[in-house]
Amino acid sequence: MERIALGPDRIGVSRLCLGAMALGGVQDEATSFAILDRFVALGGNFIDTANCYMFWIDGGTGDESELLLGRWMASRGNRDDLVVATKVGRRPTVPGGGLDHSEPLTPGRIGEQLDASLARLGTDRVDLFWSHRDDRDTPLEATVAGFDAAVASGKALAVGASNHTAWRVERARQVAAAQGRAAYTAMQNRYSYLKPRPEAPLPEGGHVHAAPTDLDFVAGTPGMAILTYSALLSGAYANAAKPLGEHYDHPGTAARLAALDAVCAETGATRNQVVLAWLVGHEAPVVPLVGVSSVAQLEEAVAGVALKLDADQWRRLSEAA
C-alpha cells in the first residue's frame, strides 16, 4: 500500500487508515484479529482508535477498542511496525453519560487519559494523539499546553485535531507557535463524495463535516493532512437497505451518484472503491479512515485507495452537482 509522510517528523502512514472503533465491541475478537492481520499483510500500518470506543453500546465501557488493539499488538509483537492514533475528549465523565458529559480538554484530563490509553494499548507511546472535539469551555491555551506536555513527555509523537474547523486549528497553531509548544499537524473530520445539504444537522452527535475551507487549509499547510471518517457512509453507497438520510435529500445527490456510477462502469470498480480513489486524488493530503466488519470489506477498501482515476474522471466526479 502506498504511504505518505505525516507531521513534523514525516511519519510514513498508509493511504488507508483502519478505523478500530467497532473492533472488540461490535466485532468479536477473532474477526477483529483477522481484519487487523490482513490490514498489515496488505501493507497497512495506520490504525485509529479513541479512549471512548464504544461506550454507547449495551454493556460498553469505552475501553473495548484500545484493549483489543493492545491484546492484538502484544500477541503479534508488532507495535514498532505500526502508527497508532488515539483520542481524548469524548469519554463521559459520569457513568452512563453521553456526549453532553464529555470530558474537558484540560491539561490534567489530557495527561490522565493518555496514561489510561497507553495502559490499555500496552505501549509507552502513541504516534498521533487527537483532541476528539473542540472544547470551547476550556481555554485554548490550556488545551495546547496539555497536548504539548504529551509530546514533551515522549508519550505522543504528534498531535492532531478531530471535529474542528480549520480556523480553530489555525488559532491553536498560533497559540502553540507563540508559546513554543507542539502544534496540531493533522485534522480528522467527516467527509465523503456525497455532500449533505448545507446547514443540515447530521444525525450522529459530535460529527463535524469537512468544509472546502478545511481542505484548502490542509492543502496550504506543509506537513498537514486530513483523515476523513465516514468516508463510505456506513455502507450506504453499496447497500440499498441503508438509507442515506434526509441530510442527503437534495438534487445534488442524484447528480453525483450518476457521475459515480458512470465512473464505476468505466473502471469496473465498485462505488466504494471509486469514492476512495476520488478522496485520495485531492490536492490536500487526504487519508480515508475506514472501519470494516469483514476481511472482504477491507480488501475492497484497499483496492479502492490503489485505484487511479484519470484527470477527466476525477473532474467529472468533482464537478457533478
C-alpha positions, 0 to 999 in steps of 0.5 A: 500500500502506498504511504505518505509522510505525516507531521513534523517528523514525516511519519510514513502512514498508509493511504488507508487508515483502519478505523478500530472503533467497532473492533472488540465491541461490535466485532468479536475478537477473532474477526477483529484479529483477522481484519487487523492481520490482513490490514498489515499483510496488505501493507497497512500500518495506520490504525485509529482508535479513541479512549471512548470506543464504544461506550454507547453500546449495551454493556460498553465501557469505552475501553473495548477498542484500545484493549483489543488493539493492545491484546492484538499488538502484544500477541503479534509483537508488532507495535514498532511496525505500526502508527497508532492514533488515539483520542481524548475528549469524548469519554463521559465523565459520569457513568452512563453519560453521553456526549453532553458529559464529555470530558474537558480538554484540560491539561490534567484530563489530557495527561490522565487519559493518555496514561489510561490509553497507553495502559490499555494499548500496552505501549509507552507511546502513541504516534498521533494523539487527537483532541476528539472535539473542540472544547470551547469551555476550556481555554485554548491555551490550556488545551495546547499546553496539555497536548504539548506536555504529551509530546514533551513527555515522549508519550505522543509523537504528534498531535492532531485535531478531530471535529474542528474547523480549520480556523480553530486549528489555525488559532491553536497553531498560533497559540502553540507557535507563540508559546513554543509548544507542539502544534496540531499537524493533522485534522480528522473530520467527516467527509465523503463524495456525497455532500449533505445539504448545507446547514443540515444537522447530521444525525450522529452527535459530535460529527463535524463535516469537512468544509472546502475551507478545511481542505484548502487549509490542509492543502496550504499547510506543509506537513498537514493532512486530513483523515476523513471518517465516514468516508463510505457512509456506513455502507450506504453507497453499496447497500440499498437497505441503508438509507442515506438520510434526509441530510442527503435529500437534495438534487445534488445527490442524484447528480453525483451518484450518476457521475459515480456510477458512470465512473464505476462502469468505466473502471469496473470498480465498485462505488466504494472503491471509486469514492476512495480513489476520488478522496485520495486524488485531492490536492490536500493530503487526504487519508480515508479512515475506514472501519470494516466488519469483514476481511472482504470489506477491507480488501475492497477498501484497499483496492479502492485507495490503489485505484487511479482515476484519470484527470477527466474522471476525477473532474467529472466526479468533482464537478457533478452537482 
